[in-house]
C-alpha cells in the first residue's frame, strides 16, 4: 500500500502544480476512509409532475405573506347602497322600517330610535291626526249622552261646549304626555301592535294595559308615568274651563279615569283594527 501511495504521489513535471495537489488530496481521503465529494453528492431527481391542487398547496420552502393589517373601527356605521340605479345609488332601507314620527308601529315593523325632539314632533303630529279627532268626537258624545262631566246642559249649544272641552282636554293630554313627560322620564310614547302572532287574550290584555304600562327608550318595561302624570295634569287644568258644578275633586278624578279608559279603548282599536279589516277583506295581510 505504501508503494502505491508513493507511486501515486510522484510529481510529474509535465503536469501543473494544482492538478497534482488536488490528486494528492483525493488519495489521502480515500486512504483515511473519508467520503469524497463525488460520493456525497446526491443524485438529482427528475422533476415530479404537478397535481391539480399543487398550485394552491403551500410547500415547506414557500415564503409566507405578511399579515394583513386589521380593519380600523369606523366612526360612522356603514350604509348599504342600492345598486338598482348605479348612477344614483340610494341607501338601502330594512324591510318594514317604520317612519320616524309614526305613533302606532304595526306588528313586525322596526321602529327607529327617537330623541326628545322627535317625541315633541310625534306628539304635535298626533294632535292633528284623524284618529285623535275621532277620539274627541266620541268622548264628547259619550259625556253628553250620559250627562256626565262637563255638565253644560242638554241643548245643541251645550253639545258644542262639551265638544270644545273634549278638544281642549285631548290636546292638553297629548302635549303633557308626549312632549313633556315622555322626554323627561325617558319613555317611548309609541304603541307597538302585537299582531296575529299572539293570541286574542294576550293581545287584549296587552292593549288594555298600555295606559299604565309602557316601555322605556332602552326597550325595558316600565310604568307609564308619562301618561298617568300627563292625564293628571290635563284633568287638573280642566278647572280653568269646566262649569262651576264640576270644579271638585270627584269630577276631576272621574275626568282622569274616563280619559285613561278612553286611552285603553284607543289602544284596543289600534291593536285589532288591522285584524278586523283583514277579516272583512278590506285590507291585505302583510
SELUM-966748 format. One record per residue (C-alpha): residue in three letters; y, z, x. Coordinates in steps of 0.25 Angstrom, whole numbers, plus 5000, padded with zeros to 4 digits. Layout:
AlaYZX ...
% end
This chain:
Unk500050005000 Unk500950035012 Unk500649905017 Unk501049835004 Unk502349915004 Unk502749875018 Unk502449735015 Unk503249735003 Unk504449805009 Unk504449705021 Unk505849635020 Unk505849485022 Unk507149435028 Unk507149315018 Unk507449405006 Unk508649475002 Unk508849625004 Unk509049644989 Unk507749584986 Unk506949664996 Unk507649794991 Unk507249764977 Unk505849734980 Unk505749864988 Unk506149944976 Unk505149884967 Unk504049904977 Unk504450054979 Unk504450074963 Unk503050004962 Unk502550094973 Unk503050224967 Unk502650194953 Unk504050184947 Unk504150074936 Unk504949954940 Unk506049894931 Unk505049774927 Unk504049874922 Unk505049964914 Unk505749844907 Unk505349844892 Unk504949714886 Unk506049644877 Unk505449644863 Unk505749524855 Unk506749544844 Unk506249584831 Unk506549514818 Unk507549574809 Unk507149624796 Unk507849614783 Unk508549744783 Unk508749754798 Unk510149714797 Unk510549834789 Unk509649934796 Unk510350014807 Unk509650014821 Unk509650124831 Unk510550044841 Unk511550014830 Unk512950074830 Unk513350164818 Unk514750124812 Unk515750234812 Unk515850324800 Unk516850264789 Unk518050354786 Unk517950424773 Unk518850394762 Unk520050474761 Unk520350544747 Unk521350474739 Unk522550544733 Unk522450464720 Unk521250424712 Unk520750284714 Unk520950204701 Unk519950094697 Unk520549964695 Unk520049864684 Unk519749724690 Unk519749654677 Unk521149594682 Unk521149594697 Unk522649544697 Unk523049674689 Unk522049784691 Unk522149894681 Unk521650044683 Unk520250054676 Unk520250164665 Unk519050244661 Unk518350214648 Unk519050284637 Unk520150354644 Unk521050424634 Unk522550394635 Unk523350504642 Unk524050544629 Unk522950544619 Unk522850674611 Unk521350654606 Unk520350604616 Unk519250524610 Unk517750564613 Unk517250504626 Unk518650474631 Unk519250524644 Unk520550604643 Unk521550594655 Unk522150724661 Unk523550754655 Unk524750824661 Unk525650924653 Unk526650804652 Unk525450724645 Unk525250834636 Unk526650834631 Unk526550684629 Unk525250694622 Unk525850804612 Unk527050714609 Unk526250594607 Unk525250674597 Unk526450714589 Unk526750574584 Unk525250534582 Unk524750494568 Unk523750604569 Unk524850704570 Unk525650644559 Unk524350654550 Unk524250794554 Unk525650834550 Unk525450764536 Unk524050834534 Unk524650964538 Unk525850954528 Unk524950904517 Unk523951024519 Unk525051124519 Unk525851064507 Unk524551054499 Unk524051194501 Unk525551254500 Unk525351314514 Unk526451334525 Unk527451284526 Unk527851304511 Unk528951214508 Unk528551194493 Unk527751094485 Unk528650974483 Unk528750844490 Unk529950894499 Unk529051014503 Unk527950924508 Unk528950854517 Unk529450984522 Unk527951024524 Unk527650894532 Unk528950914540 Unk528451054544 Unk527051004547 Unk527650894556 Unk528451004564 Unk527251094565 Unk526350984570 Unk527350934580 Unk527651074586 Unk526151104587 Unk525950974595 Unk527151004604 Unk526751144607 Unk525251114609 Unk525250984617 Unk526550984624 Unk526851134627 Unk525551224627 Unk524551124631 Unk525251094645 Unk525551244647 Unk524151284644 Unk523551164651 Unk522751124639 Unk522350984635 Unk522950954621 Unk522050834618 Unk520850834609 Unk519550774615 Unk518650714604 Unk517150754606 Unk516550634599 Unk515250604593 Unk514450644606 Unk514550784600 Unk514050844586 Unk514850854574 Unk514951014574 Unk515351014589 Unk516450914587 Unk516950994574 Unk516951124582 Unk517651054594 Unk518750994586 Unk518951114577 Unk519251204588 Unk520151114597 Unk521351194591 Unk520951314598 Unk520151254610 Unk520551144620 Unk520351104634 Unk521251134646 Unk521751024655 Unk520551044664 Unk519651024653 Unk519151164650 Unk519051224636 Unk520151324632 Unk520851384620 Unk521851284614 Unk523051374618 Unk524051254617 Unk523651224602 Unk523651374598 Unk524951404605 Unk525551274600 Unk525251294586 Unk525651434586 Unk527051394592 Unk527151284581 Unk526851384570 Unk527851484575 Unk528851364575 Unk528651344560 Unk529451464558 Unk530651374560 Unk530351274549 Unk529351334539 Unk529851384526 Unk530251534526 Unk529051574518 Unk528151524529 Unk528851594540 Unk527851704543 Unk526651734552 Unk525551704542 Unk526151564539 Unk526351534554 Unk524951574557 Unk524451494545 Unk525251374551 Unk524651394564 Unk523251404559 Unk523451284550 Unk523951204562 Unk522751244570 Unk521751204559 Unk522451064557 Unk522251044572 Unk520851074571 Unk520750974559 Unk521450874568 Unk520450894579 Unk519350864570 Unk519950734565 Unk520050694579 Unk518650734583 Unk517950664571 Unk518950544567 Unk518250444576 Unk516850484571 Unk517350464557 Unk517950334559 Unk516750284567 Unk515850334555 Unk516750254546 Unk516650134555 Unk518150134557 Unk518050154572 Unk517150104582 Unk516250204590 Unk516750224605 
% end
